[in-house]
Amino acid sequence: MTIEQQRKPMPNDKQQLLDAEGYEVFNRELMRMVFPRIISGVRAIKPKTKVGDIIPFYFAILSYIDGNKYRGDGSINARFGYAFPSQERIYEMTGIDRKRHKQLTGILKANGILTDVRDHYEGTKRYLWYKPSFSPRISQDGYLVNEDGEKIVPDYRTILR
């Protein structure tokens, strides 16, 4: 039996995308359960906020993950697993104003979708490095579950001022 015969059939042109490795993995339950819960939770506190922008914001970050564990010289790549699009690039991709990036980043971090956000300086130039989680464990009510089996329940009080 060939590899093609062993593979599960894929809809539309998904197999071509997988074969070309021109994709990034995301957990579908984020779209089905987690993001709707986040959006309704934030709107319960601040009804007029444009929290729905959290979805394109997350996917813009996700599309820039550095998947190279080693640099060209063989040394460990400090950016491995982090995404580092500039705020200007995120704006170009999503239309989300830079002033809102901090709040959206805080919401993603409070929900465990971003596990780390760090400042990185090269000379006097500041970069943000985002470390997205692929959110492997999600509860039935749409919360991420940490390594200890506990739900990550966000506290938006400091984020939504």
HELIX and SHEET records of a PDB file:
HELIX    1   1 ILE A    3  GLN A    6  1                                   4    
HELIX    2   2 LYS A   14  ALA A   20  1                                   7    
HELIX    3   3 ARG A   28  GLU A   29  1                                   2    
HELIX    4   4 LEU A   30  VAL A   34  3                                   5    
HELIX    5   5 PHE A   35  ILE A   45  1                                  11    
HELIX    6   6 VAL A   51  ASP A   53  5                                   3    
HELIX    7   7 ILE A   54  LEU A   62  1                                   9    
HELIX    8   8 GLN A   87  THR A   94  1                                   8    
HELIX    9   9 ARG A   98  ALA A  110  1                                  13    
SHEET    1   A 2 LEU A 114  GLU A 122  0                                        
SHEET    2   A 2 LYS A 125  PRO A 132 -1                                        
END                                                                             
